[in-house]
Amino acid sequence: MQPALRIENLWKTYDGPPVVKGISFDITPGEIFGLLGPNGAGKSTTINMVAGVSRIGSGKVEVFGHDTVRDYSRSRRLVGVMHQEIVIDNFFTIDAALKMHAGYFGVKDDPAWRQMLIDRLGLRPHLGKVMIKLSGGLKRRFMIAKALIHKPRLLILDEPTAGVDVELRHSLWDFVREINDEGTTILLTTHYLEEAEQMCGRIAIMNHGEILAMESTYDLLKRCGRQELVLQLQQPLDRLPQELLNLSARLDAKGTVLSLPVPPGEGSGSLLGRICALGLTVEEIETRQPSLEEVFLDLTGLRNGKGSSR
Amino acid sequence: MKLSLKGRSYSRWQPFWTLTNKEIRRFMRVSSQTLLAPIVSASLYLFVFGATLGERISVLPGFSYAQFVIPGLILMGVINNSFANTSSSLFMSRYLGNIVDLLVTPISPPQFICAYTLAAMVRGLGVGLAVWLISNLFAELPWAHPLAAIAMAALASFLFAQFGLVAAIFANNFDALSMFNNFLILPLIYLGGVFYPISILPEFWGTLSHLNPLFYLIDGFRHAILGVGDLPFAVAFGVAGLQATILFTLAAILIGKGYRLRN
């Protein structure tokens, strides 16, 4: 099957060291793919090269088989982008701007589709307002409608929920899922890792212009994440025994809650047995599944403050 | 309503017409600044040179000063507004960042240039037409070669629309953009023969004026309207056409490469 997006050995340099360093990946049609990384990782630069906002340094980008440089006319019709920064034309109302944006893509106005986007994104009461009078949240909603007005097959959402309230965020993700169910491929960047975990079937973690990991969200969490055992002790401990210190265990301030990562290759039952053998009496047991945030922090080196030092 | 992403059909020329339409609507929305202000300003010139001085001065035998100066004032309106339209629109798009709305679309560089140019010509020639209509209150023009006059006005508008695009790409801030207007276009207009024929200047200044690209536009336009000029019409039109070609090529190269537009 032809990939929705193919990136091959993509490089980009501004003034100074490269900001994107030879990355390659494919996105399968119909999937929701997350591109995660700390600020300055190269995510937006990558997205801008895909969308045509930035020139490609070297390498190749194809959208549904169409080269984004040689065949830009076809490839850009297939892509809808919601940029991270609020991008609006203050002169026009929501309705006029949506009609215009469809026209830029060579698409005849489809009133039913336009009205549906307006309704689904809660823009109806604000149709007559010029952009400059819209709140930040409304501008973001408008930008999603704008990205979808020409019915793209690949929708790129660059931090779509930044600065958006909780209610809107939920309705927005529901909408994105619905769009995806209809067959639109989604490329997503977000700082809310919990959202990425819930939304994305596959994730790439990027830092310093390189892809550090890329696999299904499940595999990524399983491979890179560390399950944690949290134990409520019957008797408080003054200090941790050396064996537990070797296992990177932590004790809370009262000395009654013990947390420690389950070592790779060892089950939580076996670990619990080792703890009990030390003479500790356990009152309650809880196992915590690894979160994408932990994986992200480990892979990017941000947990230990190493992330921005390179 | 159920979402349906089916039914995509594309039209090749739709992006061009949409952008042209948007650019026209942009200046129409602020018509008090973009149309009314230049028309009022030109009307004041017409009043000064038409109603007060027009009958008392003559710089060209057989014509009143009002008749001499009106073609220059019409062309001044055309030039200023064609330049202002492309330069301010493109610069503001760069400045506010909404240029990315166009960069992600399939609009080709030629479509981009033609749309901006066409809208600028509508504004420039619209102001020129309004100035001519108002000028009828002060003097009647002979319109010796009306088609040549229209062609020259269109060429001037086209040329300055290209110049506006180039200026918007090179300008880093509002100051730089206004410098193009205040320190380049305005002096060239005033020294290009709007208010006096180059032939009455001392030889040195007359020769120097031939280096002024606007001299050819103004003289050609006046020649087409009055039937007399400092240069043969074909020479004036040819030189202006050459300038327009050079600027169009430059604009096409810059926009084609995305210079200062795409990162």
Chai-1 contact restraints between the chains, C-beta under 6 A:
chainA,res_idxA,chainB,res_idxB,connection_type,confidence,min_distance_angstrom,max_distance_angstrom,comment,restraint_id
A,A51,B,V104,contact,1.0,0.0,6.0,A-B,restraint_1
A,G52,B,L103,contact,1.0,0.0,6.0,A-B,restraint_2
A,G52,B,V104,contact,1.0,0.0,6.0,A-B,restraint_3
A,V53,B,V100,contact,1.0,0.0,6.0,A-B,restraint_4
A,V53,B,L103,contact,1.0,0.0,6.0,A-B,restraint_5
A,S54,B,R262,contact,1.0,0.0,6.0,A-B,restraint_6
A,S54,B,N263,contact,1.0,0.0,6.0,A-B,restraint_7
A,R55,B,R262,contact,1.0,0.0,6.0,A-B,restraint_8
A,S73,B,P106,contact,1.0,0.0,6.0,A-B,restraint_9
A,R76,B,P106,contact,1.0,0.0,6.0,A-B,restraint_10
A,R77,B,P106,contact,1.0,0.0,6.0,A-B,restraint_11
A,V81,B,V104,contact,1.0,0.0,6.0,A-B,restraint_12
A,V87,B,G97,contact,1.0,0.0,6.0,A-B,restraint_13
A,V87,B,N98,contact,1.0,0.0,6.0,A-B,restraint_14
A,V87,B,V100,contact,1.0,0.0,6.0,A-B,restraint_15
A,D89,B,N98,contact,1.0,0.0,6.0,A-B,restraint_16
A,F91,B,R26,contact,1.0,0.0,6.0,A-B,restraint_17
A,F91,B,R29,contact,1.0,0.0,6.0,A-B,restraint_18
A,M100,B,T18,contact,1.0,0.0,6.0,A-B,restraint_19
A,M100,B,K22,contact,1.0,0.0,6.0,A-B,restraint_20
A,G103,B,Q14,contact,1.0,0.0,6.0,A-B,restraint_21
A,G103,B,T18,contact,1.0,0.0,6.0,A-B,restraint_22
A,Y104,B,P15,contact,1.0,0.0,6.0,A-B,restraint_23
A,Y104,B,T18,contact,1.0,0.0,6.0,A-B,restraint_24
A,Y104,B,T105,contact,1.0,0.0,6.0,A-B,restraint_25
A,F105,B,T105,contact,1.0,0.0,6.0,A-B,restraint_26
A,G106,B,Y10,contact,1.0,0.0,6.0,A-B,restraint_27
A,G106,B,S11,contact,1.0,0.0,6.0,A-B,restraint_28
A,G106,B,Q14,contact,1.0,0.0,6.0,A-B,restraint_29
A,G106,B,P15,contact,1.0,0.0,6.0,A-B,restraint_30
A,M116,B,M1,contact,1.0,0.0,6.0,A-B,restraint_31
A,K151,B,L5,contact,1.0,0.0,6.0,A-B,restraint_32
A,K151,B,R8,contact,1.0,0.0,6.0,A-B,restraint_33
A,E178,B,L3,contact,1.0,0.0,6.0,A-B,restraint_34
A,E182,B,L3,contact,1.0,0.0,6.0,A-B,restraint_35
A,E182,B,L5,contact,1.0,0.0,6.0,A-B,restraint_36
A,T184,B,L5,contact,1.0,0.0,6.0,A-B,restraint_37
